[in-house]
């Protein structure tokens, strides 16, 4: 696990399923995503560059905290 600027990147391996997952949690933007690697992907490369791999897969994520919605009183 590594953390920088509120972004935590974790690398997980399941002995039972033999799946490798990279999880990214951004506490600043309240964003989270996981990348499940296939057998041909380099776990270290995905761990070091998770946003590039997410973008290559077409995974969308926030780049900044969304502005709060303002509800107008209808009365």
C-alpha angles and dihedrals in degrees: 000000000000131000133195132159093354094308116118119194118192131185118210132185124189114212090197097053098020088226122147118210132185113204124195122195120183109194092185094058097027088237129144136175139163130213117205108204126220122221093266098054122094108240091205093051093050090045091051095043108026096149092053091050091046091052091048089055092049092248111156122213137166119269093195139013110280117245113255115258116247114215115206118219107247094201 
